[in-house]
Amino acid sequence: MEVESGDVIRLIQQFLKENNLLRTLATLEQETSISLNTVDSLDAFALSITQGHWDAVLRTVSGLSLPQRKLLDLYEHITIELIEMRETQAARSLLRHTDVMQLLKDLFPDRYLALESLLAKSGFDAKEAYPNKATKEKRRALIAQSLVSEVSVVPASRLLTLLGQSLKYQRSQGLIPEEDIPSYDLFRGIVPQAKVEQDSPATVMYQSIKFPKKAHAESVAFSGDGQFMATGAVDGIIEMWSYLTGKLRLDLKYQAEDNFMTMETAVLCLAFSKDSEFLASGAQDGKIKVWKVSSGQCVRRFPTAHTQGVTSVCFSRDGSQVLSGSFDQSIRIHGIKSSKMLKEFRGHVSFVNDVMFSIDGYRVISASSDGTVKIWDAKTADCLSTLTLHDGLSVTSGVNSATVNRVIQMPNNSDLFVVSNKSSYIYIVSVRGQVVKYFRIGKGLGEAPAPEIIASCVSSKGEFIYAVTEDGMLHWFHVESEGIYPQSSIKASESEVINITHHPFSNIIAMTAENGHPSINIITVARDPANMYSDSQTLTPKLKSELLDRLDSATTYAEWLKTATYLDSYAMFSNPSRTTLQYWLSKGEKCTWPYIGVIRNRTMVELALDAALRECRKHDAKLIADRSAIENGGPLKPPPPPRRASFDTR
């Protein structure tokens, strides 16, 4: 494995930047013509552009080396927005006194004169400023996409980490799998991840992992790279699975040798680090452990993390901290390197059921059995706002709100997150504490009340929200839909559902259930079984072969079909539109053609068997005729030309 000289220079540049040796860094960049081009967070950088925080964008860009064309586009758009806001002095200063705009004047005088013309006018004409039916928002999105492709995010202290690994060469052999060495990015320290699938509703259960009755899974989590599914059981055992085959990952040496990661008591929560190298587990006795996934070794212990059971764990974006919530009503941040508690958040008066960091890492969001959601400042531990959600609204007082069981970050919008509580409502809320949208489960049959939501998750691109109710039904909502009721529902479990989570790339859901039938149910989209994973970027040939073998053993196509319920009829006619009608037409066709295929195949088999039977009867008749001819002394008839029973596979 060869090390590129440019990577070495960037490692040194990162070290200089982290240690504030900025003059040395500038000299090295000038002499080598190699720039660091890193930002703290791609999401935060893109968000600053799309929201028009140009002061922050310009500060970031000043330390980057960007292509000339992209830099000109950025400065041109900032100037237009300043003119639109009538900040004429700032626009004039940017236009006439910056090197970038002088370069625009020299290379593209027409564009420069157009800006001068806009600046000279007393009013602002959006059509003139954004020609070809463009808008300010579209221009921002294009610029964000263009600039994000030029920068990257790398782990902290990468140079020191590599030097430490070189001193332990034999031990580091397992850190990079053999099949990943050709594509391994030394500077970023990651293997390229799988491509995200387009969001589609997961409505078909294709796999179920059974557990012993007294050792059911309490928690389940997918790794960030989509390769692993981890489960934590009530007996304290943590296992790594292939969610495609429903089998243990025996390519992990410690699992092949039955040396599992274990806690002393029930594992109530799990979370992977962003790079998928580490797994945090929280137990009923208040302890937290951090594990190295590749080796199964415990790399950090927090024996006194909480005084009661740990209900939720979450890594910070750089993997240096673990956030946790507990039955002891507290929220805490623990340092991985120091093994100490760094911050404590107090304010809830009942169990803390879920916690998470915001995408930018500046806020902590928590859900509690006291019926509230709290938004905290991650640095000061101050409570910024408290939300009480009831009947689709955010209320201040006078109601006893239901237990809040889950908060989930919307993957496509850092300002929004999903909240579900033990009611029939599920909410999309902004970090400023405003209810942006809500959905609800319809009433049951007759006068029966609507069932309560006990678990929820969000699809990988944030287009769908899934909710599981106490009756074992899985409901899904389209975020952009104008209606508030589920698009469709399926019976997902006959047992009590504990938890539900969504795969980071694929349209796959994992659900834990107990009470008589403890299992992990894995649900995916309705597809032709033979092509179910033909487009997946995460399958190895071995896993693909195992999956197809399992599909071939299915008794009928009907096992893979979604059956219709009365809720489907309600969803179909409640809010008809072109999109929903197309969906229901497609669904009807997909539920019909496999049955036609089954009938056709069975008919062809029967015809082939019938043809073979006729040939056998002709053969028997010939034998009887020959035997009779021999007995009577007559000549034998010549045998007919051979025929084979045909099986038309067209």
Secondary structure, DSSP 8 states (H G I E B T S, - for coil): ----HHHHHHHHHHHHHHTT-HHHHHHHHHHH-----B-S-HHHHHHHHHTT-HHHHHHHHTTS---HHHHHHHHHHHHHHHHHTT-HHHHHHHHHS-HHHHHHHHH-HHHHHHHHHHHHSSS--HHHHS-TT--HHHHHHHHHHHHHTT-B---TTHHHHHHHHHHTTTGGGGGS-GGGTTT-BTTTTB-------------EEEEEEE--TTS-EEEEEE-TTSS-EEEEETTSEEEEEETTTTEE-TTSHHHHTT--EE-SS-EEEEEE-TTSSEEEEEETTS-EEEEETTTTEEEEEETTS-SS-EEEEEE-TTSSEEEEEETTS-EEEEETTT-SEEEEE---SS-EEEEEE-TTSSEEEEEETTSEEEEEETTT--EEEEEEEETTEEE-SSS----EEEEEE-TT-TTEEEEEESSSEEEEEETTS-EEEEEE----STT-----EEEEEE-TTSSEEEEEETTSEEEEEETT-S-SS-SEEEE--SSEEEEEEE-SSSSEEEEEEETTS-EEEEEE----GGGTTTT-SS--HHHHHHHHHHHHT-S-GGGGS----HHHHHHHHHS--HHHHHHHHHHHHHHHHHHHHHHHHHHHHHHHHHHHHHHHHHHHHHHHHHHHHHHHT-----------------
